[in-house]
Amino acid sequence: MSCPRDCYDTCFIDVDLDTLTPRASSLNPITQGFLCPRGRGDKARVFSKERVLYPHVRPEGKNSSFRRVTWDEALEVVAKRLEQVIKEYGPGSVLHVEYAGHMGLLTWYYPQRLWNRIGAARTDYSICSKSGHEAISLHYGLSYGRQPEDIAESRLLVFWGFNAAVSAVHLWRLALEAQSKGAKIVAVDPRMSETAKRSDLWVQPRPGTDVALAYGVAREIIESGFADLEFLSKYTLGFEAFREEALKWTPERVERVTGVRAADVKSLAEAYGTLKPSITFIGFGVQKSRNGAETTRAVSLLPALVGVHRGFYYSNSRGFYVRVDRLTLEDKYKPSRVVSQVALADLVERGEFKFVYVYNSNPVLTLPRADKLVRGLTRQDVFLVVHETHWTETARLADVVLPAPTFYEKEDVVIPYSHSYVIYSRRVIQPLGESRDEVWLTCRLAEKLGVGDVCADPLEALKEALEGALEGSFEDLLEGKVLRLKYRPLGEYQTPSGRIEFYSTTAAERGMSPLPVHREPDKGFILLNTAHSLYTHTQFRDVYGEIPPVVYVNPDDAKDMGLAEGDTVEVYNENGSVELRVRITSDVPRGVLWSPRELVGLNGVPQNALVSTETQAIGGGPVFNSTTVSLRKKK
């Protein structure tokens, strides 16, 4: 099987058919050897008491209790309400919401063919990595970069806002192997992360000041003669404009803005200039801030200064040739509306959608302003249908809940976003209870709505989407062979000029700055949140318990506020208040707080209630890590 989680690693897993115990497969050369805690905990999650195993409806409306019903009854209720809403309000009042709870092609994308066929609205999928993709694409055309195999030959590995030791454990293992053979690891992170603790150099900028740091490093590279002028002349455009801006960022100015000493800036620049080849790993978290897209584009340009083609790794999904639009039928049918996923709570609260269909995600905990989203989804004029494996917070608000199988119980193909290895993931057990997969449900609902023409044999749909994308045949894939995805050339740039554009002509045409822009971050405590090793977003709480409701505070800040280890505090702003227990650590600097991502506070309020629905200009991404808060001890 292939692990379908929203994770860089996309492990292959062998399962003992007698005990159903998972173990790492040796078939994947990148991830062989071990499983993370989520992979080891999958069996418990499959058989969890929190599983949704049968269809349920609320027969008396929002305030009534769930009643178990047959699939036929549930589908009749869903189809009848959907037809009514389309007739009264139009297809634009129907919204499907999904994301990467399971990254399989059939699980995530196949169902969208129904919603596109009827002209429903969809989100712009901006909650995670879109701003970074769009930002890098301004300068490179597409955002793909180096692959995991390149780690072994690299002399410098820079993890910029990327805590790989937690969020990409197999990539991190490869990095440590390279380090043991002489490669240098640098971590750029405001927090002394697990990755920073194992690095040769830790560079600690203030949150939101990475653009200034990147310009400072660029200036040092240029001034020290490390810039590869031949490469810049042959493969890039607009270097002189970039150089002019970079030279403004003197060591004194950089230190004043970022807090990073001139010696550390110089050390990082020297590493770029003398240790080649290199890979700069740009984390998703670094682009989830007001300066996020600007940071991503600025950092991605540093390897180009020293003559490395696409010398970064962000996400390689856009380097493959998979035709997802053929699975979703978006090559034939367009959604009536595309709305902000980040600001979805505002739209739902206003009642812009009368029918909301959720699958493969738990938006009540994962999207900004959870409080507003709950108010919207519980409106009397909003009908919520959720297709889910577990009783999530979103499922518990639904009018209809439909049982979905886990990846142990269905077949699919998962496209990674770091390495390029794929396998046909086969079912190891029959679906539990009455759970039905996304293909089955899509087709049954399509038939009831009179648009059964969208249904296609899932294998034929997969074959069409993967046509020309595999090194090998689709039949090889079905036979169980491990194949590689074809990958775009590293020296190919899909910009208007066909070059790396330090000065982005696309940005200029769109009325944006052609060069990365530094903006001063807000004042006050900055609340950072990142991944926890036991959880994938909100998954695995039924296995490992609730995500710890804690906030990490610098010792000096704790002393100033009279806080002790274990105290209960309110972390609050104009959006809400979350109660958390204090953990005191020097791993976070003064003025910075850190909490595990997507926790629920001691008072039952989700962390994301504090997060603004503000969107970034590039890519529409979120500003999670620009959340400013205050702190007070709970009496």
Secondary structure as the mmCIF struct_conf table of DSSP 4:
data_model
#
loop_
_struct_conf.conf_type_id
_struct_conf.id
_struct_conf.beg_label_comp_id
_struct_conf.beg_label_asym_id
_struct_conf.beg_label_seq_id
_struct_conf.end_label_comp_id
_struct_conf.end_label_asym_id
_struct_conf.end_label_seq_id
STRN STRN1 SER A 2 SER A 2
BEND BEND1 ARG A 5 ASP A 9
STRN STRN2 PHE A 12 PHE A 12
STRN STRN3 ILE A 13 VAL A 15
TURN_TY1_P TURN_TY1_P1 LEU A 17 THR A 19
STRN STRN4 PRO A 22 ALA A 24
BEND BEND2 SER A 26 LEU A 27
TURN_TY1_P TURN_TY1_P2 PRO A 29 GLY A 33
HELX_RH_AL_P HELX_RH_AL_P1 PRO A 37 ARG A 40
TURN_TY1_P TURN_TY1_P3 GLY A 41 GLY A 41
HELX_RH_AL_P HELX_RH_AL_P2 ASP A 42 VAL A 46
TURN_TY1_P TURN_TY1_P4 PHE A 47 PHE A 47
TURN_TY1_P TURN_TY1_P5 LYS A 49 GLU A 50
STRN STRN5 ARG A 51 ARG A 51
BEND BEND3 TYR A 54 TYR A 54
STRN STRN6 HIS A 56 VAL A 57
TURN_TY1_P TURN_TY1_P6 PRO A 59 GLU A 60
TURN_TY1_P TURN_TY1_P7 LYS A 62 ASN A 63
BEND BEND4 SER A 64 SER A 64
HELX_LH_PP_P HELX_LH_PP_P1 SER A 65 PHE A 66
STRN STRN7 ARG A 67 ARG A 68
HELX_RH_AL_P HELX_RH_AL_P3 TRP A 71 TYR A 89
HELX_RH_3T_P HELX_RH_3T_P1 PRO A 91 SER A 93
STRN STRN8 VAL A 94 GLU A 98
BEND BEND5 ALA A 100 HIS A 102
STRN STRN9 GLY A 104 GLY A 104
HELX_RH_PI_P HELX_RH_PI_P1 LEU A 105 TYR A 109
TURN_TY1_P TURN_TY1_P8 TYR A 110 PRO A 111
HELX_RH_AL_P HELX_RH_AL_P4 GLN A 112 ILE A 118
TURN_TY1_P TURN_TY1_P9 GLY A 119 GLY A 119
STRN STRN10 ALA A 121 THR A 123
BEND BEND6 ILE A 127 SER A 129
HELX_RH_AL_P HELX_RH_AL_P5 LYS A 130 TYR A 140
BEND BEND7 GLY A 141 LEU A 142
HELX_RH_3T_P HELX_RH_3T_P2 PRO A 148 GLU A 153
BEND BEND8 ARG A 155 ARG A 155
STRN STRN11 LEU A 156 TRP A 160
BEND BEND9 GLY A 161 GLY A 161
HELX_RH_AL_P HELX_RH_AL_P6 ALA A 164 SER A 167
HELX_RH_AL_P HELX_RH_AL_P7 VAL A 169 SER A 180
TURN_TY1_P TURN_TY1_P10 LYS A 181 GLY A 182
STRN STRN12 LYS A 184 VAL A 188
BEND BEND10 PRO A 190 ARG A 191
HELX_RH_AL_P HELX_RH_AL_P8 GLU A 194 LYS A 197
TURN_TY1_P TURN_TY1_P11 ARG A 198 ARG A 198
BEND BEND11 ASP A 200 ASP A 200
STRN STRN13 LEU A 201 VAL A 203
HELX_LH_PP_P HELX_LH_PP_P2 PRO A 205 ARG A 206
TURN_TY1_P TURN_TY1_P12 PRO A 207 GLY A 208
HELX_RH_AL_P HELX_RH_AL_P9 ASP A 210 GLU A 223
TURN_TY1_P TURN_TY1_P13 SER A 224 GLY A 225
BEND BEND12 ALA A 227 ALA A 227
HELX_RH_AL_P HELX_RH_AL_P10 LEU A 229 TYR A 235
STRN STRN14 THR A 236 LEU A 237
HELX_RH_AL_P HELX_RH_AL_P11 PHE A 239 ALA A 246
TURN_TY1_P TURN_TY1_P14 LEU A 247 LYS A 248
HELX_RH_AL_P HELX_RH_AL_P12 PRO A 251 THR A 258
HELX_RH_AL_P HELX_RH_AL_P13 ALA A 262 THR A 274
BEND BEND13 LEU A 275 LEU A 275
BEND BEND14 PRO A 277 PRO A 277
STRN STRN15 SER A 278 ILE A 282
TURN_TY1_P TURN_TY1_P15 PHE A 284 PHE A 284
HELX_RH_3T_P HELX_RH_3T_P3 GLY A 285 GLN A 287
BEND BEND15 LYS A 288 SER A 289
TURN_TY1_P TURN_TY1_P16 ARG A 290 ASN A 291
HELX_RH_AL_P HELX_RH_AL_P14 GLY A 292 SER A 300
TURN_TY1_P TURN_TY1_P17 LEU A 301 LEU A 301
HELX_RH_AL_P HELX_RH_AL_P15 LEU A 302 LEU A 305
TURN_TY1_P TURN_TY1_P18 VAL A 306 GLY A 307
TURN_TY1_P TURN_TY1_P19 HIS A 309 ARG A 310
STRN STRN16 PHE A 312 TYR A 313
BEND BEND16 TYR A 314 TYR A 314
HELX_RH_3T_P HELX_RH_3T_P4 SER A 317 GLY A 319
BEND BEND17 PHE A 320 PHE A 320
HELX_RH_AL_P HELX_RH_AL_P16 VAL A 324 THR A 328
TURN_TY1_P TURN_TY1_P20 LEU A 329 LYS A 332
BEND BEND18 SER A 336 SER A 336
STRN STRN17 VAL A 338 VAL A 339
BEND BEND19 GLN A 341 GLN A 341
TURN_TY1_P TURN_TY1_P21 VAL A 342 ALA A 343
HELX_RH_AL_P HELX_RH_AL_P17 LEU A 344 GLU A 349
TURN_TY1_P TURN_TY1_P22 ARG A 350 GLY A 351
BEND BEND20 LYS A 354 LYS A 354
STRN STRN18 PHE A 355 TYR A 359
BEND BEND21 ASN A 360 ASN A 360
HELX_RH_AL_P HELX_RH_AL_P18 PRO A 363 THR A 366
BEND BEND22 LEU A 367 PRO A 368
HELX_RH_AL_P HELX_RH_AL_P19 ALA A 370 LEU A 377
TURN_TY1_P TURN_TY1_P23 THR A 378 THR A 378
BEND BEND23 ARG A 379 ARG A 379
TURN_TY1_P TURN_TY1_P24 GLN A 380 ASP A 381
STRN STRN19 PHE A 383 GLU A 388
BEND BEND24 THR A 389 THR A 389
STRN STRN20 HIS A 390 HIS A 390
TURN_TY1_P TURN_TY1_P25 GLU A 393 THR A 394
HELX_RH_3T_P HELX_RH_3T_P5 ALA A 395 LEU A 397
BEND BEND25 ASP A 399 ASP A 399
STRN STRN21 VAL A 400 PRO A 403
HELX_RH_3T_P HELX_RH_3T_P6 PHE A 407 GLU A 409
BEND BEND26 LYS A 410 LYS A 410
STRN STRN22 ASP A 412 VAL A 413
STRN STRN23 VAL A 414 VAL A 414
BEND BEND27 TYR A 417 HIS A 419
STRN STRN24 TYR A 421 VAL A 422
STRN STRN25 TYR A 424 SER A 425
BEND BEND28 ILE A 429 ILE A 429
HELX_LH_PP_P HELX_LH_PP_P3 GLN A 430 PRO A 431
BEND BEND29 LEU A 432 LEU A 432
TURN_TY1_P TURN_TY1_P26 GLY A 433 GLU A 434
HELX_RH_AL_P HELX_RH_AL_P20 GLU A 438 LEU A 449
TURN_TY1_P TURN_TY1_P27 GLY A 450 GLY A 450
HELX_RH_3T_P HELX_RH_3T_P7 GLY A 452 VAL A 454
HELX_RH_AL_P HELX_RH_AL_P21 PRO A 458 ALA A 465
TURN_TY1_P TURN_TY1_P28 LEU A 466 ALA A 469
STRN STRN26 LEU A 470 GLU A 471
BEND BEND30 GLY A 472 GLY A 472
HELX_RH_AL_P HELX_RH_AL_P22 PHE A 474 LEU A 478
TURN_TY1_P TURN_TY1_P29 GLU A 479 GLY A 480
STRN STRN27 LEU A 483 LEU A 485
TURN_TY1_P TURN_TY1_P30 LEU A 490 GLY A 491
BEND BEND31 THR A 495 THR A 495
TURN_TY1_P TURN_TY1_P31 PRO A 496 SER A 497
BEND BEND32 GLY A 498 ARG A 499
STRN STRN28 ILE A 500 GLU A 501
BEND BEND33 PHE A 502 TYR A 503
HELX_RH_AL_P HELX_RH_AL_P23 THR A 505 GLU A 509
TURN_TY1_P TURN_TY1_P32 ARG A 510 GLY A 511
BEND BEND34 MET A 512 MET A 512
BEND BEND35 PRO A 514 LEU A 515
HELX_LH_PP_P HELX_LH_PP_P4 GLU A 520 ASP A 522
BEND BEND36 LYS A 523 GLY A 524
STRN STRN29 PHE A 525 THR A 530
TURN_TY1_P TURN_TY1_P33 SER A 533 LEU A 534
STRN STRN30 THR A 536 THR A 536
TURN_TY1_P TURN_TY1_P34 HIS A 537 THR A 538
STRN STRN31 GLN A 539 GLN A 539
TURN_TY1_P TURN_TY1_P35 PHE A 540 PHE A 540
HELX_RH_AL_P HELX_RH_AL_P24 ARG A 541 TYR A 544
BEND BEND37 GLU A 546 GLU A 546
HELX_LH_PP_P HELX_LH_PP_P5 ILE A 547 PRO A 548
STRN STRN32 VAL A 550 VAL A 553
HELX_RH_AL_P HELX_RH_AL_P25 PRO A 555 MET A 561
TURN_TY1_P TURN_TY1_P36 GLY A 562 GLY A 562
TURN_TY1_P TURN_TY1_P37 GLU A 565 GLY A 566
STRN STRN33 THR A 568 ASN A 573
TURN_TY1_P TURN_TY1_P38 GLU A 574 ASN A 575
STRN STRN34 GLY A 576 ILE A 584
TURN_TY1_P TURN_TY1_P39 SER A 586 ASP A 587
BEND BEND38 VAL A 588 VAL A 588
TURN_TY1_P TURN_TY1_P40 ARG A 590 GLY A 591
STRN STRN35 VAL A 592 PRO A 596
TURN_TY1_P TURN_TY1_P41 ARG A 597 GLU A 598
STRN STRN36 VAL A 600 VAL A 600
TURN_TY1_P TURN_TY1_P42 LEU A 602 ASN A 603
BEND BEND39 GLY A 604 GLY A 604
STRN STRN37 PRO A 606 PRO A 606
HELX_RH_3T_P HELX_RH_3T_P8 GLN A 607 LEU A 610
BEND BEND40 VAL A 611 VAL A 611
TURN_TY1_P TURN_TY1_P43 ALA A 617 GLY A 620
HELX_RH_3T_P HELX_RH_3T_P9 PHE A 624 SER A 626
STRN STRN38 THR A 627 LYS A 633
#
